[in-house]
Amino acid sequence: MIDHPLVQGKKLVHAAIEGPEAAVYYRGEGQLTNGRIVVSLPRYFEALTRLEGRTVMLTNVDGFDRLAIQRDDTMQVKAGKFTVISDRPDSDQRFSWEVKAVRSDIGVLEAD
């Protein structure tokens, strides 16, 4: 349980995944409309994570349209959102997504 970064007196419940950094992940599903979609993360995402090293992974579901993250000012995730596009302007491709980011409320882990 950690303090909510935006709402005093509230808590966020997160479980730990093993790794060499104090990271968080968010995941979900989406579907393009006319070859594009903007996906919003939880409102507290920006307050909880560092700007550096945010990544988005995409997996097609029931199709093979080419998908990509459209960066905003060189960032995959900016202002708590990311944009998925296809090279097909009429694509309605379904996909799963996962965002990973390093927490900003604790220091960098030192690995030996």
Gaussian input, Z-matrix of N, CA and C with variables (Angstrom, degrees):
# hf/3-21g

backbone

0 1
 N
 C     1     B1
 C     2     B2     1     A1
 N     3     B3     2     A2     1     D1
 C     4     B4     3     A3     2     D2
 C     5     B5     4     A4     3     D3
 N     6     B6     5     A5     4     D4
 C     7     B7     6     A6     5     D5
 C     8     B8     7     A7     6     D6
 N     9     B9     8     A8     7     D7
 C    10    B10     9     A9     8     D8
 C    11    B11    10    A10     9     D9
 N    12    B12    11    A11    10    D10
 C    13    B13    12    A12    11    D11
 C    14    B14    13    A13    12    D12
 N    15    B15    14    A14    13    D13
 C    16    B16    15    A15    14    D14
 C    17    B17    16    A16    15    D15
 N    18    B18    17    A17    16    D16
 C    19    B19    18    A18    17    D17
 C    20    B20    19    A19    18    D18
 N    21    B21    20    A20    19    D19
 C    22    B22    21    A21    20    D20
 C    23    B23    22    A22    21    D21
 N    24    B24    23    A23    22    D22
 C    25    B25    24    A24    23    D23
 C    26    B26    25    A25    24    D24
 N    27    B27    26    A26    25    D25
 C    28    B28    27    A27    26    D26
 C    29    B29    28    A28    27    D27
 N    30    B30    29    A29    28    D28
 C    31    B31    30    A30    29    D29
 C    32    B32    31    A31    30    D30
 N    33    B33    32    A32    31    D31
 C    34    B34    33    A33    32    D32
 C    35    B35    34    A34    33    D33
 N    36    B36    35    A35    34    D34
 C    37    B37    36    A36    35    D35
 C    38    B38    37    A37    36    D36
 N    39    B39    38    A38    37    D37
 C    40    B40    39    A39    38    D38
 C    41    B41    40    A40    39    D39
 N    42    B42    41    A41    40    D40
 C    43    B43    42    A42    41    D41
 C    44    B44    43    A43    42    D42
 N    45    B45    44    A44    43    D43
 C    46    B46    45    A45    44    D44
 C    47    B47    46    A46    45    D45
 N    48    B48    47    A47    46    D46
 C    49    B49    48    A48    47    D47
 C    50    B50    49    A49    48    D48
 N    51    B51    50    A50    49    D49
 C    52    B52    51    A51    50    D50
 C    53    B53    52    A52    51    D51
 N    54    B54    53    A53    52    D52
 C    55    B55    54    A54    53    D53
 C    56    B56    55    A55    54    D54
 N    57    B57    56    A56    55    D55
 C    58    B58    57    A57    56    D56
 C    59    B59    58    A58    57    D57
 N    60    B60    59    A59    58    D58
 C    61    B61    60    A60    59    D59
 C    62    B62    61    A61    60    D60
 N    63    B63    62    A62    61    D61
 C    64    B64    63    A63    62    D62
 C    65    B65    64    A64    63    D63
 N    66    B66    65    A65    64    D64
 C    67    B67    66    A66    65    D65
 C    68    B68    67    A67    66    D66
 N    69    B69    68    A68    67    D67
 C    70    B70    69    A69    68    D68
 C    71    B71    70    A70    69    D69
 N    72    B72    71    A71    70    D70
 C    73    B73    72    A72    71    D71
 C    74    B74    73    A73    72    D72
 N    75    B75    74    A74    73    D73
 C    76    B76    75    A75    74    D74
 C    77    B77    76    A76    75    D75
 N    78    B78    77    A77    76    D76
 C    79    B79    78    A78    77    D77
 C    80    B80    79    A79    78    D78
 N    81    B81    80    A80    79    D79
 C    82    B82    81    A81    80    D80
 C    83    B83    82    A82    81    D81
 N    84    B84    83    A83    82    D82
 C    85    B85    84    A84    83    D83
 C    86    B86    85    A85    84    D84
 N    87    B87    86    A86    85    D85
 C    88    B88    87    A87    86    D86
 C    89    B89    88    A88    87    D87
 N    90    B90    89    A89    88    D88
 C    91    B91    90    A90    89    D89
 C    92    B92    91    A91    90    D90
 N    93    B93    92    A92    91    D91
 C    94    B94    93    A93    92    D92
 C    95    B95    94    A94    93    D93
 N    96    B96    95    A95    94    D94
 C    97    B97    96    A96    95    D95
 C    98    B98    97    A97    96    D96
 N    99    B99    98    A98    97    D97
 C   100   B100    99    A99    98    D98
 C   101   B101   100   A100    99    D99
 N   102   B102   101   A101   100   D100
 C   103   B103   102   A102   101   D101
 C   104   B104   103   A103   102   D102
 N   105   B105   104   A104   103   D103
 C   106   B106   105   A105   104   D104
 C   107   B107   106   A106   105   D105
 N   108   B108   107   A107   106   D106
 C   109   B109   108   A108   107   D107
 C   110   B110   109   A109   108   D108
 N   111   B111   110   A110   109   D109
 C   112   B112   111   A111   110   D110
 C   113   B113   112   A112   111   D111
 N   114   B114   113   A113   112   D112
 C   115   B115   114   A114   113   D113
 C   116   B116   115   A115   114   D114
 N   117   B117   116   A116   115   D115
 C   118   B118   117   A117   116   D116
 C   119   B119   118   A118   117   D117
 N   120   B120   119   A119   118   D118
 C   121   B121   120   A120   119   D119
 C   122   B122   121   A121   120   D120
 N   123   B123   122   A122   121   D121
 C   124   B124   123   A123   122   D122
 C   125   B125   124   A124   123   D123
 N   126   B126   125   A125   124   D124
 C   127   B127   126   A126   125   D125
 C   128   B128   127   A127   126   D126
 N   129   B129   128   A128   127   D127
 C   130   B130   129   A129   128   D128
 C   131   B131   130   A130   129   D129
 N   132   B132   131   A131   130   D130
 C   133   B133   132   A132   131   D131
 C   134   B134   133   A133   132   D132
 N   135   B135   134   A134   133   D133
 C   136   B136   135   A135   134   D134
 C   137   B137   136   A136   135   D135
 N   138   B138   137   A137   136   D136
 C   139   B139   138   A138   137   D137
 C   140   B140   139   A139   138   D138
 N   141   B141   140   A140   139   D139
 C   142   B142   141   A141   140   D140
 C   143   B143   142   A142   141   D141
 N   144   B144   143   A143   142   D142
 C   145   B145   144   A144   143   D143
 C   146   B146   145   A145   144   D144
 N   147   B147   146   A146   145   D145
 C   148   B148   147   A147   146   D146
 C   149   B149   148   A148   147   D147
 N   150   B150   149   A149   148   D148
 C   151   B151   150   A150   149   D149
 C   152   B152   151   A151   150   D150
 N   153   B153   152   A152   151   D151
 C   154   B154   153   A153   152   D152
 C   155   B155   154   A154   153   D153
 N   156   B156   155   A155   154   D154
 C   157   B157   156   A156   155   D155
 C   158   B158   157   A157   156   D156
 N   159   B159   158   A158   157   D157
 C   160   B160   159   A159   158   D158
 C   161   B161   160   A160   159   D159
 N   162   B162   161   A161   160   D160
 C   163   B163   162   A162   161   D161
 C   164   B164   163   A163   162   D162
 N   165   B165   164   A164   163   D163
 C   166   B166   165   A165   164   D164
 C   167   B167   166   A166   165   D165
 N   168   B168   167   A167   166   D166
 C   169   B169   168   A168   167   D167
 C   170   B170   169   A169   168   D168
 N   171   B171   170   A170   169   D169
 C   172   B172   171   A171   170   D170
 C   173   B173   172   A172   171   D171
 N   174   B174   173   A173   172   D172
 C   175   B175   174   A174   173   D173
 C   176   B176   175   A175   174   D174
 N   177   B177   176   A176   175   D175
 C   178   B178   177   A177   176   D176
 C   179   B179   178   A178   177   D177
 N   180   B180   179   A179   178   D178
 C   181   B181   180   A180   179   D179
 C   182   B182   181   A181   180   D180
 N   183   B183   182   A182   181   D181
 C   184   B184   183   A183   182   D182
 C   185   B185   184   A184   183   D183
 N   186   B186   185   A185   184   D184
 C   187   B187   186   A186   185   D185
 C   188   B188   187   A187   186   D186
 N   189   B189   188   A188   187   D187
 C   190   B190   189   A189   188   D188
 C   191   B191   190   A190   189   D189
 N   192   B192   191   A191   190   D190
 C   193   B193   192   A192   191   D191
 C   194   B194   193   A193   192   D192
 N   195   B195   194   A194   193   D193
 C   196   B196   195   A195   194   D194
 C   197   B197   196   A196   195   D195
 N   198   B198   197   A197   196   D196
 C   199   B199   198   A198   197   D197
 C   200   B200   199   A199   198   D198
 N   201   B201   200   A200   199   D199
 C   202   B202   201   A201   200   D200
 C   203   B203   202   A202   201   D201
 N   204   B204   203   A203   202   D202
 C   205   B205   204   A204   203   D203
 C   206   B206   205   A205   204   D204
 N   207   B207   206   A206   205   D205
 C   208   B208   207   A207   206   D206
 C   209   B209   208   A208   207   D207
 N   210   B210   209   A209   208   D208
 C   211   B211   210   A210   209   D209
 C   212   B212   211   A211   210   D210
 N   213   B213   212   A212   211   D211
 C   214   B214   213   A213   212   D212
 C   215   B215   214   A214   213   D213
 N   216   B216   215   A215   214   D214
 C   217   B217   216   A216   215   D215
 C   218   B218   217   A217   216   D216
 N   219   B219   218   A218   217   D217
 C   220   B220   219   A219   218   D218
 C   221   B221   220   A220   219   D219
 N   222   B222   221   A221   220   D220
 C   223   B223   222   A222   221   D221
 C   224   B224   223   A223   222   D222
 N   225   B225   224   A224   223   D223
 C   226   B226   225   A225   224   D224
 C   227   B227   226   A226   225   D225
 N   228   B228   227   A227   226   D226
 C   229   B229   228   A228   227   D227
 C   230   B230   229   A229   228   D228
 N   231   B231   230   A230   229   D229
 C   232   B232   231   A231   230   D230
 C   233   B233   232   A232   231   D231
 N   234   B234   233   A233   232   D232
 C   235   B235   234   A234   233   D233
 C   236   B236   235   A235   234   D234
 N   237   B237   236   A236   235   D235
 C   238   B238   237   A237   236   D236
 C   239   B239   238   A238   237   D237
 N   240   B240   239   A239   238   D238
 C   241   B241   240   A240   239   D239
 C   242   B242   241   A241   240   D240
 N   243   B243   242   A242   241   D241
 C   244   B244   243   A243   242   D242
 C   245   B245   244   A244   243   D243
 N   246   B246   245   A245   244   D244
 C   247   B247   246   A246   245   D245
 C   248   B248   247   A247   246   D246
 N   249   B249   248   A248   247   D247
 C   250   B250   249   A249   248   D248
 C   251   B251   250   A250   249   D249
 N   252   B252   251   A251   250   D250
 C   253   B253   252   A252   251   D251
 C   254   B254   253   A253   252   D252
 N   255   B255   254   A254   253   D253
 C   256   B256   255   A255   254   D254
 C   257   B257   256   A256   255   D255
 N   258   B258   257   A257   256   D256
 C   259   B259   258   A258   257   D257
 C   260   B260   259   A259   258   D258
 N   261   B261   260   A260   259   D259
 C   262   B262   261   A261   260   D260
 C   263   B263   262   A262   261   D261
 N   264   B264   263   A263   262   D262
 C   265   B265   264   A264   263   D263
 C   266   B266   265   A265   264   D264
 N   267   B267   266   A266   265   D265
 C   268   B268   267   A267   266   D266
 C   269   B269   268   A268   267   D267
 N   270   B270   269   A269   268   D268
 C   271   B271   270   A270   269   D269
 C   272   B272   271   A271   270   D270
 N   273   B273   272   A272   271   D271
 C   274   B274   273   A273   272   D272
 C   275   B275   274   A274   273   D273
 N   276   B276   275   A275   274   D274
 C   277   B277   276   A276   275   D275
 C   278   B278   277   A277   276   D276
 N   279   B279   278   A278   277   D277
 C   280   B280   279   A279   278   D278
 C   281   B281   280   A280   279   D279
 N   282   B282   281   A281   280   D280
 C   283   B283   282   A282   281   D281
 C   284   B284   283   A283   282   D282
 N   285   B285   284   A284   283   D283
 C   286   B286   285   A285   284   D284
 C   287   B287   286   A286   285   D285
 N   288   B288   287   A287   286   D286
 C   289   B289   288   A288   287   D287
 C   290   B290   289   A289   288   D288
 N   291   B291   290   A290   289   D289
 C   292   B292   291   A291   290   D290
 C   293   B293   292   A292   291   D291
 N   294   B294   293   A293   292   D292
 C   295   B295   294   A294   293   D293
 C   296   B296   295   A295   294   D294
 N   297   B297   296   A296   295   D295
 C   298   B298   297   A297   296   D296
 C   299   B299   298   A298   297   D297
 N   300   B300   299   A299   298   D298
 C   301   B301   300   A300   299   D299
 C   302   B302   301   A301   300   D300
 N   303   B303   302   A302   301   D301
 C   304   B304   303   A303   302   D302
 C   305   B305   304   A304   303   D303
 N   306   B306   305   A305   304   D304
 C   307   B307   306   A306   305   D305
 C   308   B308   307   A307   306   D306
 N   309   B309   308   A308   307   D307
 C   310   B310   309   A309   308   D308
 C   311   B311   310   A310   309   D309
 N   312   B312   311   A311   310   D310
 C   313   B313   312   A312   311   D311
 C   314   B314   313   A313   312   D312
 N   315   B315   314   A314   313   D313
 C   316   B316   315   A315   314   D314
 C   317   B317   316   A316   315   D315
 N   318   B318   317   A317   316   D316
 C   319   B319   318   A318   317   D317
 C   320   B320   319   A319   318   D318
 N   321   B321   320   A320   319   D319
 C   322   B322   321   A321   320   D320
 C   323   B323   322   A322   321   D321
 N   324   B324   323   A323   322   D322
 C   325   B325   324   A324   323   D323
 C   326   B326   325   A325   324   D324
 N   327   B327   326   A326   325   D325
 C   328   B328   327   A327   326   D326
 C   329   B329   328   A328   327   D327
 N   330   B330   329   A329   328   D328
 C   331   B331   330   A330   329   D329
 C   332   B332   331   A331   330   D330
 N   333   B333   332   A332   331   D331
 C   334   B334   333   A333   332   D332
 C   335   B335   334   A334   333   D333

   B1=1.4380
   B2=1.5320
   B3=1.3264
   B4=1.4607
   B5=1.5200
   B6=1.3237
   B7=1.4612
   B8=1.5192
   B9=1.3254
   B10=1.4640
   B11=1.5264
   B12=1.3461
   B13=1.4638
   B14=1.5268
   B15=1.3252
   B16=1.4684
   B17=1.5259
   B18=1.3354
   B19=1.4592
   B20=1.5241
   B21=1.3317
   B22=1.4596
   B23=1.5245
   B24=1.3314
   B25=1.4517
   B26=1.5211
   B27=1.3227
   B28=1.4629
   B29=1.5229
   B30=1.3173
   B31=1.4547
   B32=1.5213
   B33=1.3334
   B34=1.4580
   B35=1.5158
   B36=1.3151
   B37=1.4533
   B38=1.5206
   B39=1.3314
   B40=1.4583
   B41=1.5164
   B42=1.3260
   B43=1.4572
   B44=1.5145
   B45=1.3140
   B46=1.4603
   B47=1.5207
   B48=1.3324
   B49=1.4563
   B50=1.5226
   B51=1.3057
   B52=1.4516
   B53=1.5252
   B54=1.3219
   B55=1.4553
   B56=1.5141
   B57=1.3477
   B58=1.4594
   B59=1.5263
   B60=1.3288
   B61=1.4614
   B62=1.5200
   B63=1.3103
   B64=1.4682
   B65=1.5247
   B66=1.3139
   B67=1.4543
   B68=1.5228
   B69=1.3175
   B70=1.4585
   B71=1.5191
   B72=1.3032
   B73=1.4522
   B74=1.5190
   B75=1.3092
   B76=1.4565
   B77=1.5176
   B78=1.3181
   B79=1.4529
   B80=1.5116
   B81=1.3283
   B82=1.4538
   B83=1.5123
   B84=1.3186
   B85=1.4505
   B86=1.5144
   B87=1.3128
   B88=1.4495
   B89=1.5120
   B90=1.3206
   B91=1.4528
   B92=1.5143
   B93=1.3276
   B94=1.4547
   B95=1.5286
   B96=1.3117
   B97=1.4534
   B98=1.5165
   B99=1.3228
   B100=1.4700
   B101=1.5275
   B102=1.3363
   B103=1.4618
   B104=1.5073
   B105=1.3509
   B106=1.4642
   B107=1.5350
   B108=1.3326
   B109=1.4660
   B110=1.5197
   B111=1.3198
   B112=1.4560
   B113=1.5230
   B114=1.3379
   B115=1.4612
   B116=1.5223
   B117=1.3298
   B118=1.4694
   B119=1.5192
   B120=1.3196
   B121=1.4607
   B122=1.5271
   B123=1.3491
   B124=1.4583
   B125=1.5357
   B126=1.3020
   B127=1.4690
   B128=1.5297
   B129=1.3229
   B130=1.4706
   B131=1.5317
   B132=1.3343
   B133=1.4648
   B134=1.5288
   B135=1.3035
   B136=1.4734
   B137=1.5212
   B138=1.3174
   B139=1.4628
   B140=1.5235
   B141=1.3265
   B142=1.4610
   B143=1.5252
   B144=1.3456
   B145=1.4631
   B146=1.5266
   B147=1.3387
   B148=1.4688
   B149=1.5255
   B150=1.3120
   B151=1.4654
   B152=1.5232
   B153=1.3410
   B154=1.4552
   B155=1.5235
   B156=1.3272
   B157=1.4547
   B158=1.5120
   B159=1.3041
   B160=1.4642
   B161=1.5254
   B162=1.3356
   B163=1.4573
   B164=1.5174
   B165=1.3245
   B166=1.4618
   B167=1.5196
   B168=1.3277
   B169=1.4624
   B170=1.5272
   B171=1.3372
   B172=1.4574
   B173=1.5232
   B174=1.3351
   B175=1.4570
   B176=1.5230
   B177=1.3181
   B178=1.4654
   B179=1.5213
   B180=1.3377
   B181=1.4526
   B182=1.5358
   B183=1.3155
   B184=1.4770
   B185=1.5205
   B186=1.3193
   B187=1.4571
   B188=1.5129
   B189=1.3412
   B190=1.4518
   B191=1.5238
   B192=1.3442
   B193=1.4623
   B194=1.5204
   B195=1.3217
   B196=1.4655
   B197=1.5300
   B198=1.3372
   B199=1.4630
   B200=1.5205
   B201=1.3167
   B202=1.4672
   B203=1.5156
   B204=1.3269
   B205=1.4593
   B206=1.5194
   B207=1.3177
   B208=1.4665
   B209=1.5266
   B210=1.3290
   B211=1.4671
   B212=1.5256
   B213=1.3211
   B214=1.4580
   B215=1.5242
   B216=1.3239
   B217=1.4706
   B218=1.5264
   B219=1.2989
   B220=1.4664
   B221=1.5343
   B222=1.3118
   B223=1.4630
   B224=1.5277
   B225=1.3318
   B226=1.4661
   B227=1.5217
   B228=1.3417
   B229=1.4648
   B230=1.5167
   B231=1.3274
   B232=1.4658
   B233=1.5307
   B234=1.3164
   B235=1.4683
   B236=1.5286
   B237=1.3493
   B238=1.4552
   B239=1.5156
   B240=1.3394
   B241=1.4654
   B242=1.5188
   B243=1.3314
   B244=1.4562
   B245=1.5218
   B246=1.3388
   B247=1.4568
   B248=1.5235
   B249=1.3292
   B250=1.4597
   B251=1.5221
   B252=1.3416
   B253=1.4580
   B254=1.5253
   B255=1.3214
   B256=1.4550
   B257=1.5122
   B258=1.3295
   B259=1.4652
   B260=1.5331
   B261=1.3275
   B262=1.4707
   B263=1.5216
   B264=1.3222
   B265=1.4651
   B266=1.5302
   B267=1.3416
   B268=1.4644
   B269=1.5291
   B270=1.3210
   B271=1.4620
   B272=1.5262
   B273=1.3356
   B274=1.4648
   B275=1.5300
   B276=1.3332
   B277=1.4683
   B278=1.5289
   B279=1.3217
   B280=1.4712
   B281=1.5233
   B282=1.3420
   B283=1.4601
   B284=1.5225
   B285=1.3193
   B286=1.4621
   B287=1.5214
   B288=1.3279
   B289=1.4567
   B290=1.5252
   B291=1.3262
   B292=1.4647
   B293=1.5202
   B294=1.3128
   B295=1.4649
   B296=1.5105
   B297=1.3334
   B298=1.4668
   B299=1.5187
   B300=1.3279
   B301=1.4608
   B302=1.5217
   B303=1.3169
   B304=1.4608
   B305=1.5211
   B306=1.3221
   B307=1.4688
   B308=1.5159
   B309=1.3266
   B310=1.4647
   B311=1.5215
   B312=1.3175
   B313=1.4704
   B314=1.5215
   B315=1.3401
   B316=1.4618
   B317=1.5198
   B318=1.3059
   B319=1.4602
   B320=1.5310
   B321=1.3184
   B322=1.4592
   B323=1.5293
   B324=1.3183
   B325=1.4639
   B326=1.5200
   B327=1.3238
   B328=1.4615
   B329=1.5158
   B330=1.3278
   B331=1.4693
   B332=1.5160
   B333=1.3171
   B334=1.4679
   B335=1.5014
   A1=108.33
   A2=116.72
   A3=120.55
   A4=108.97
   A5=115.16
   A6=119.26
   A7=109.98
   A8=116.48
   A9=121.60
   A10=107.05
   A11=118.95
   A12=120.28
   A13=114.27
   A14=118.71
   A15=121.05
   A16=114.74
   A17=117.71
   A18=120.58
   A19=108.97
   A20=115.73
   A21=120.56
   A22=110.40
   A23=115.47
   A24=121.16
   A25=114.19
   A26=117.72
   A27=120.97
   A28=109.56
   A29=116.09
   A30=122.56
   A31=109.90
   A32=115.78
   A33=122.82
   A34=106.77
   A35=117.02
   A36=121.08
   A37=107.15
   A38=115.97
   A39=122.79
   A40=108.83
   A41=116.43
   A42=121.64
   A43=108.17
   A44=117.14
   A45=121.42
   A46=111.29
   A47=115.16
   A48=122.93
   A49=105.18
   A50=117.64
   A51=121.22
   A52=111.51
   A53=116.73
   A54=121.87
   A55=110.28
   A56=117.59
   A57=120.95
   A58=113.82
   A59=118.02
   A60=120.91
   A61=109.13
   A62=116.78
   A63=122.07
   A64=106.95
   A65=115.32
   A66=120.44
   A67=111.34
   A68=114.73
   A69=122.92
   A70=107.64
   A71=116.06
   A72=119.72
   A73=108.93
   A74=114.85
   A75=123.28
   A76=105.71
   A77=116.97
   A78=118.97
   A79=110.02
   A80=114.79
   A81=119.69
   A82=110.41
   A83=115.28
   A84=122.36
   A85=108.93
   A86=115.96
   A87=120.77
   A88=110.66
   A89=115.54
   A90=121.75
   A91=108.38
   A92=115.04
   A93=120.19
   A94=110.45
   A95=115.22
   A96=122.91
   A97=105.75
   A98=116.15
   A99=120.69
   A100=111.48
   A101=115.88
   A102=121.27
   A103=116.37
   A104=118.26
   A105=119.36
   A106=110.99
   A107=115.28
   A108=121.43
   A109=108.87
   A110=116.63
   A111=123.11
   A112=106.83
   A113=116.21
   A114=122.30
   A115=108.29
   A116=116.30
   A117=121.98
   A118=110.07
   A119=115.13
   A120=122.63
   A121=108.95
   A122=117.92
   A123=118.95
   A124=111.72
   A125=115.86
   A126=122.16
   A127=112.45
   A128=117.43
   A129=121.65
   A130=113.54
   A131=118.89
   A132=121.73
   A133=112.33
   A134=118.47
   A135=121.86
   A136=111.91
   A137=117.43
   A138=121.10
   A139=111.95
   A140=117.98
   A141=121.80
   A142=113.66
   A143=118.66
   A144=120.42
   A145=113.17
   A146=113.98
   A147=121.17
   A148=109.33
   A149=116.15
   A150=120.87
   A151=111.79
   A152=116.96
   A153=121.40
   A154=110.84
   A155=115.46
   A156=121.36
   A157=116.95
   A158=119.01
   A159=120.44
   A160=108.69
   A161=116.66
   A162=120.51
   A163=110.97
   A164=114.44
   A165=121.74
   A166=107.72
   A167=116.05
   A168=121.30
   A169=107.88
   A170=115.73
   A171=121.83
   A172=109.79
   A173=116.41
   A174=122.03
   A175=108.38
   A176=116.02
   A177=120.05
   A178=110.94
   A179=115.79
   A180=122.86
   A181=107.45
   A182=116.23
   A183=122.03
   A184=114.18
   A185=118.23
   A186=119.68
   A187=111.26
   A188=115.57
   A189=120.22
   A190=113.61
   A191=119.37
   A192=119.85
   A193=109.64
   A194=116.10
   A195=119.71
   A196=108.49
   A197=115.15
   A198=122.31
   A199=109.81
   A200=115.80
   A201=121.14
   A202=109.41
   A203=114.74
   A204=121.24
   A205=106.94
   A206=116.66
   A207=120.74
   A208=107.28
   A209=116.46
   A210=120.51
   A211=111.23
   A212=114.67
   A213=123.00
   A214=106.29
   A215=117.78
   A216=121.53
   A217=111.73
   A218=117.87
   A219=126.87
   A220=114.19
   A221=118.59
   A222=121.55
   A223=110.87
   A224=116.12
   A225=120.07
   A226=111.28
   A227=116.19
   A228=121.53
   A229=107.66
   A230=116.52
   A231=120.85
   A232=108.39
   A233=116.01
   A234=122.23
   A235=111.23
   A236=115.60
   A237=120.10
   A238=114.90
   A239=117.27
   A240=120.80
   A241=110.27
   A242=114.76
   A243=120.45
   A244=108.25
   A245=114.87
   A246=121.03
   A247=109.78
   A248=115.47
   A249=122.33
   A250=107.38
   A251=115.66
   A252=120.94
   A253=110.15
   A254=115.22
   A255=122.58
   A256=108.17
   A257=116.63
   A258=119.38
   A259=110.94
   A260=116.81
   A261=121.38
   A262=108.55
   A263=119.71
   A264=121.72
   A265=114.10
   A266=118.06
   A267=120.67
   A268=112.43
   A269=117.91
   A270=121.82
   A271=112.12
   A272=114.62
   A273=121.48
   A274=109.35
   A275=115.03
   A276=122.92
   A277=111.70
   A278=115.70
   A279=121.72
   A280=107.86
   A281=116.54
   A282=120.57
   A283=110.17
   A284=114.94
   A285=122.62
   A286=106.75
   A287=116.65
   A288=120.21
   A289=110.35
   A290=114.01
   A291=121.23
   A292=108.58
   A293=116.17
   A294=122.99
   A295=107.97
   A296=116.39
   A297=121.63
   A298=108.16
   A299=115.12
   A300=121.04
   A301=108.84
   A302=115.93
   A303=121.98
   A304=108.84
   A305=115.50
   A306=120.51
   A307=110.91
   A308=115.35
   A309=120.75
   A310=112.46
   A311=117.86
   A312=120.57
   A313=113.89
   A314=117.04
   A315=120.29
   A316=108.68
   A317=116.59
   A318=121.40
   A319=112.50
   A320=114.56
   A321=121.74
   A322=108.50
   A323=117.21
   A324=120.95
   A325=108.71
   A326=116.40
   A327=123.09
   A328=108.97
   A329=117.21
   A330=120.80
   A331=109.92
   A332=116.39
   A333=121.50
   A334=110.41
   D1=132.57
   D2=178.76
   D3=-129.45
   D4=158.03
   D5=176.83
   D6=-64.91
   D7=139.01
   D8=175.42
   D9=-68.23
   D10=128.56
   D11=-174.51
   D12=-71.94
   D13=-13.51
   D14=-177.49
   D15=-119.05
   D16=-22.55
   D17=-174.95
   D18=-119.63
   D19=105.24
   D20=-178.51
   D21=-61.11
   D22=135.70
   D23=179.30
   D24=88.56
   D25=-8.25
   D26=177.30
   D27=-100.53
   D28=159.95
   D29=179.88
   D30=-125.20
   D31=151.38
   D32=168.78
   D33=-108.84
   D34=141.66
   D35=177.73
   D36=-109.44
   D37=117.27
   D38=178.39
   D39=-126.88
   D40=146.71
   D41=174.64
   D42=-103.07
   D43=158.84
   D44=-176.65
   D45=-94.58
   D46=140.12
   D47=170.81
   D48=-116.24
   D49=136.70
   D50=-178.28
   D51=-66.87
   D52=137.98
   D53=177.02
   D54=174.21
   D55=170.60
   D56=-175.65
   D57=-86.60
   D58=19.15
   D59=177.91
   D60=-149.23
   D61=158.25
   D62=176.81
   D63=-88.23
   D64=86.77
   D65=-173.68
   D66=-111.37
   D67=163.57
   D68=172.86
   D69=-125.04
   D70=157.70
   D71=174.92
   D72=-135.82
   D73=153.50
   D74=175.63
   D75=-136.47
   D76=145.12
   D77=-178.70
   D78=-145.90
   D79=159.72
   D80=179.75
   D81=-176.29
   D82=-167.20
   D83=178.85
   D84=-129.18
   D85=154.73
   D86=178.50
   D87=-150.85
   D88=174.30
   D89=176.75
   D90=-146.41
   D91=131.66
   D92=178.22
   D93=-68.77
   D94=149.43
   D95=169.54
   D96=-126.49
   D97=120.42
   D98=-176.12
   D99=53.25
   D100=42.45
   D101=173.20
   D102=76.75
   D103=16.84
   D104=-174.34
   D105=-160.50
   D106=150.78
   D107=170.51
   D108=-157.30
   D109=145.39
   D110=171.91
   D111=-106.95
   D112=123.94
   D113=-178.84
   D114=-105.16
   D115=129.91
   D116=179.00
   D117=-101.30
   D118=136.39
   D119=176.47
   D120=-93.61
   D121=172.30
   D122=179.03
   D123=-55.09
   D124=148.89
   D125=-175.50
   D126=-55.23
   D127=-31.49
   D128=-177.03
   D129=-83.63
   D130=-3.82
   D131=-174.62
   D132=-52.92
   D133=-48.67
   D134=-177.37
   D135=-62.82
   D136=-37.92
   D137=-178.74
   D138=-73.91
   D139=-23.59
   D140=-174.49
   D141=-94.89
   D142=-19.00
   D143=-170.89
   D144=-122.35
   D145=155.30
   D146=175.23
   D147=-76.11
   D148=153.38
   D149=177.26
   D150=-70.16
   D151=-35.89
   D152=-175.35
   D153=-76.13
   D154=143.46
   D155=168.79
   D156=77.65
   D157=13.05
   D158=176.52
   D159=-71.35
   D160=135.05
   D161=179.71
   D162=-131.67
   D163=152.67
   D164=176.92
   D165=-127.77
   D166=130.38
   D167=175.68
   D168=-114.38
   D169=137.63
   D170=-179.07
   D171=-120.57
   D172=143.51
   D173=174.81
   D174=-135.11
   D175=122.15
   D176=178.20
   D177=-64.57
   D178=148.09
   D179=175.68
   D180=-127.14
   D181=124.70
   D182=177.19
   D183=58.80
   D184=35.14
   D185=176.99
   D186=176.24
   D187=177.23
   D188=-173.16
   D189=-131.73
   D190=17.78
   D191=177.49
   D192=-59.42
   D193=143.62
   D194=178.19
   D195=-74.17
   D196=129.24
   D197=179.79
   D198=-118.13
   D199=151.65
   D200=177.12
   D201=-151.48
   D202=157.92
   D203=171.01
   D204=-88.10
   D205=129.85
   D206=175.41
   D207=-93.42
   D208=111.49
   D209=-176.41
   D210=-69.95
   D211=152.87
   D212=176.23
   D213=-121.98
   D214=112.06
   D215=-176.63
   D216=53.45
   D217=46.10
   D218=179.78
   D219=70.30
   D220=5.67
   D221=-177.98
   D222=-107.76
   D223=136.97
   D224=175.68
   D225=-72.31
   D226=-37.59
   D227=178.31
   D228=-123.70
   D229=125.32
   D230=179.85
   D231=-140.83
   D232=137.43
   D233=179.13
   D234=55.23
   D235=35.64
   D236=176.28
   D237=72.58
   D238=19.30
   D239=-178.01
   D240=-140.60
   D241=157.17
   D242=170.19
   D243=-141.72
   D244=154.18
   D245=-177.03
   D246=-115.39
   D247=129.84
   D248=176.34
   D249=-107.66
   D250=133.58
   D251=-180.00
   D252=-130.34
   D253=163.54
   D254=173.51
   D255=-126.63
   D256=156.67
   D257=174.79
   D258=-78.00
   D259=-6.56
   D260=174.32
   D261=-98.63
   D262=112.84
   D263=-176.77
   D264=-63.53
   D265=-17.62
   D266=179.75
   D267=-103.51
   D268=11.42
   D269=-174.58
   D270=-64.42
   D271=137.00
   D272=172.21
   D273=-122.70
   D274=32.38
   D275=-176.31
   D276=-57.50
   D277=133.30
   D278=171.92
   D279=-87.99
   D280=151.70
   D281=-179.16
   D282=-157.10
   D283=159.52
   D284=169.10
   D285=-104.65
   D286=150.48
   D287=179.16
   D288=-136.09
   D289=154.09
   D290=173.69
   D291=-141.52
   D292=129.87
   D293=176.06
   D294=-110.58
   D295=134.08
   D296=173.90
   D297=-122.83
   D298=142.91
   D299=178.96
   D300=-154.48
   D301=156.64
   D302=179.22
   D303=-91.78
   D304=136.47
   D305=179.70
   D306=-65.29
   D307=144.19
   D308=-179.77
   D309=-98.68
   D310=-7.76
   D311=-174.26
   D312=-90.61
   D313=-0.69
   D314=176.12
   D315=-136.30
   D316=161.64
   D317=-177.51
   D318=-72.22
   D319=168.84
   D320=177.67
   D321=-69.30
   D322=136.95
   D323=177.67
   D324=-75.73
   D325=137.15
   D326=177.83
   D327=-96.23
   D328=114.98
   D329=179.05
   D330=-95.07
   D331=141.43
   D332=177.76
   D333=-89.05

